[in-house]
Amino acid sequence: MITPQTLTGMILAGGEGRRMGGRDKGLEPFAGLPLVAHVAQRFDSHVSELLINANRNTDAYALFASRVIEDVEGGFKGPLMGIYSGLRAAKTPWLLVAPCDSPALPNDLVARMVAGITSESGEHDIAVAFDGERLHPVVALLRTSLADDLANALAEGERKIDRWYARHSWCKVDMSDCPETFANLNTEEEKARLELTLGSVANNAASRETP
């Protein structure tokens, strides 16, 4: 059984943010908070420790996590390197990762990912969020015992997350009831559009609750 005591959370914020002008995406303001703060809220009280994988501005990220970890190897080598760094750093049997640029992730993300990794055949090694049309490989629950295998894959030059997942027992976690929550923000335009959408949703909810 996966419990908060056996689970570490990690937010991936180690990219270069090239499509946002090289800015550090996780610290970009969104609806009054940095993007990373919205994602951190999804882990609150559901994991034993929250890590942030970041390769710059580590002091700023430290405000939102138990620990900030840099990539084991420098040079911005992609999310698979970030996942490997988290598998190495976690002190629990399980690691749940999510990206810093998806501020609308489901509030019950942790519970759904944990429930989804178990099937009639038992627990899988990896669970990946599926929105009904596409997989979201950077929203994943993984056994930390996979670290050595991932080290070997990286040493062989592997950088594709889905190809490495395919080497193991993995499953989809059905999130088809809320595909919009997996929107990830790569540009200023996408950020402004989602802020507007979420603001409209919040206002409509408030209107319904007002007698």
C-alpha positions in Angstrom: 0.0 0.0 0.0 1.3 3.4 -0.9 0.8 5.9 1.9 2.1 9.5 2.4 4.9 8.1 4.5 6.1 5.9 1.5 5.7 8.7 -1.1 7.9 11.6 -2.1 6.6 14.3 -4.4 8.8 16.2 -6.9 8.1 19.2 -9.1 10.2 19.4 -12.3 11.5 22.9 -12.7 14.9 22.3 -14.2 14.3 23.3 -17.8 15.7 26.3 -19.7 12.3 27.9 -20.5 13.4 28.6 -24.1 9.8 29.2 -25.3 9.3 31.7 -22.6 12.4 33.7 -23.5 14.7 31.7 -21.3 12.9 32.8 -18.1 12.6 30.3 -15.2 9.1 29.1 -15.8 8.4 27.8 -12.3 8.8 31.3 -10.9 6.6 33.0 -13.4 3.6 34.8 -11.8 0.3 33.1 -12.4 -3.0 34.1 -10.7 -1.1 35.9 -7.9 1.4 33.1 -7.2 4.5 31.6 -8.9 3.5 28.7 -11.1 5.4 26.3 -8.9 3.3 27.3 -5.9 0.1 26.1 -7.6 1.7 22.7 -8.3 3.1 22.4 -4.7 -0.5 22.8 -3.3 -1.4 19.5 -5.0 1.1 17.7 -2.9 0.4 19.4 0.4 -0.2 16.8 3.2 -0.2 14.0 0.7 3.6 13.2 0.6 6.3 12.7 3.2 8.5 15.2 1.5 8.3 17.6 -1.5 11.3 18.1 -3.7 11.8 20.6 -6.5 14.2 19.8 -9.3 15.7 23.1 -10.3 19.0 24.1 -11.9 18.9 27.8 -11.1 17.3 30.1 -8.5 17.4 27.4 -5.9 17.0 29.8 -3.0 13.7 31.1 -4.5 12.4 27.5 -5.0 13.4 26.6 -1.4 10.4 28.6 -0.2 8.0 25.9 -1.7 9.7 22.6 -0.9 11.5 20.5 1.7 14.5 20.3 -0.5 15.7 21.7 -3.9 17.8 19.3 -5.9 19.8 20.0 -9.0 20.3 17.6 -11.9 22.9 14.9 -11.1 24.5 16.0 -14.4 24.6 19.6 -15.5 23.8 21.0 -18.9 20.0 21.0 -18.9 19.7 17.4 -20.2 15.9 17.2 -20.1 13.1 15.9 -17.8 14.4 12.3 -17.8 17.6 13.5 -16.1 15.3 15.4 -13.6 13.4 12.2 -12.9 16.6 10.3 -12.4 17.8 13.0 -10.0 14.6 12.7 -8.0 14.7 8.9 -7.9 18.2 9.2 -6.4 17.3 11.9 -3.9 14.0 10.4 -2.6 14.1 8.6 0.7 10.9 6.6 0.1 9.9 3.7 -2.1 7.8 5.8 -4.4 8.2 9.2 -6.2 5.4 11.2 -7.8 6.5 13.8 -10.3 4.7 16.7 -11.9 5.8 19.7 -14.0 6.1 23.2 -12.7 4.1 24.7 -15.6 0.7 22.9 -15.1 -1.0 25.0 -12.4 -4.4 23.6 -12.9 -3.6 19.9 -12.1 -6.4 18.1 -10.3 -6.6 18.8 -6.6 -6.9 15.0 -6.0 -3.9 14.2 -8.3 -2.0 12.3 -5.6 -4.9 10.1 -4.6 -5.8 9.3 -8.2 -2.2 8.4 -9.2 -1.8 6.2 -6.2 -5.1 4.4 -6.8 -4.4 4.0 -10.5 -1.1 2.2 -10.2 -2.7 -0.9 -8.8 -4.7 -3.3 -11.0 -5.9 -6.9 -10.7 -2.4 -8.1 -11.6 -0.9 -6.1 -8.7 1.1 -2.9 -8.5 3.0 -1.7 -11.6 6.4 0.0 -11.5 5.2 3.2 -13.2 1.9 5.0 -13.6 1.4 7.8 -16.1 -1.5 10.3 -16.3 -3.7 9.9 -19.4 -6.2 12.6 -20.3 -8.3 10.4 -22.6 -6.4 11.4 -25.7 -2.7 11.7 -24.7 -0.3 10.6 -22.1 1.4 13.1 -19.8 4.7 11.4 -19.1 6.0 14.0 -16.7 3.0 13.4 -14.5 4.0 10.0 -13.2 4.3 7.8 -10.2 7.5 5.6 -10.1 9.3 3.1 -7.9 12.5 4.7 -6.7 14.2 1.3 -7.1 14.2 2.0 -10.8 17.1 4.5 -10.3 19.9 2.2 -11.3 18.1 1.1 -14.5 17.5 4.7 -15.5 21.2 5.5 -14.8 22.1 2.8 -17.3 19.7 4.1 -19.8 21.0 7.6 -19.5 24.5 6.4 -19.9 23.5 4.7 -23.1 22.2 8.1 -24.4 18.5 7.6 -23.8 16.6 10.9 -23.4 13.0 9.8 -24.4 10.8 9.3 -21.3 8.3 7.0 -23.0 10.9 4.7 -24.4 12.4 4.2 -20.9 8.9 3.7 -19.4 8.3 1.0 -22.0 11.1 -1.1 -20.5 9.1 -1.6 -17.3 5.6 -2.6 -16.1 3.6 0.6 -16.5 0.0 1.7 -16.7 -2.2 4.6 -17.7 -4.2 6.5 -15.0 -7.5 7.6 -16.5 -7.9 11.4 -16.1 -10.3 11.7 -19.1 -12.9 13.5 -16.9 -10.6 16.5 -16.5 -8.3 16.8 -19.6 -8.2 20.6 -19.3 -6.3 20.4 -16.0 -3.2 19.1 -17.7 -2.7 22.3 -19.7 1.0 23.2 -19.6 2.2 26.7 -20.2 5.1 27.4 -22.5 4.4 30.9 -23.7 3.1 34.2 -22.3 0.0 33.8 -24.5 -0.8 30.4 -23.0 -0.3 31.7 -19.5 -2.7 34.7 -20.1 -5.3 32.5 -21.7 -5.4 30.0 -18.8 -5.5 32.7 -16.2 -8.5 34.1 -18.0 -10.2 30.7 -18.2 -9.6 29.9 -14.6 -10.7 33.3 -13.5 -14.0 32.8 -15.4 -14.5 29.4 -13.8 -13.9 30.8 -10.3 -16.3 33.7 -10.9 -19.1 31.4 -12.2 -18.7 29.1 -9.1 -18.9 32.1 -6.8 -22.0 33.3 -8.5 -23.7 29.9 -8.1 -22.9 29.9 -4.4 -24.3 33.4 -3.8 -27.9 33.3 -2.6 
